[in-house]
Amino acid sequence: GEALYEGMIVGENAKPDDLEVNPMKTKALTNFRASGGKDDQVRLSPPKRATLEQAIAYIDDDEMVEVTPKSIRLRKRFLDANERKRASRAKQSA
């Protein structure tokens, strides 16, 4: 796969607020999941490759487009979640 880092946008959320996820972490097995058997394999859809124009049209005010010779990635302006919260509060109070 893809190399991931903190602050990288890896999916869409139906709700207006951001959702912090760690795609590298496995699900915790509870007794319910361990005995069910259907949650053994999680199927992830392949990443959508966006053009530069699509990426620029998609981003929000607190996001950036990172362009390298080999890829186009979407990321948050502040990579650390705590910094994002601090900046959000500062923006609301201003």
Secondary structure as GFF3:
##gff-version 3
##sequence-region A 1 94
A	DSSP	alpha_helix	31	36	.	.	.	ID=ss1
A	DSSP	alpha_helix	52	58	.	.	.	ID=ss2
A	DSSP	beta_strand	63	67	.	.	.	ID=ss3
A	DSSP	beta_strand	72	76	.	.	.	ID=ss4
A	DSSP	alpha_helix	81	93	.	.	.	ID=ss5
###
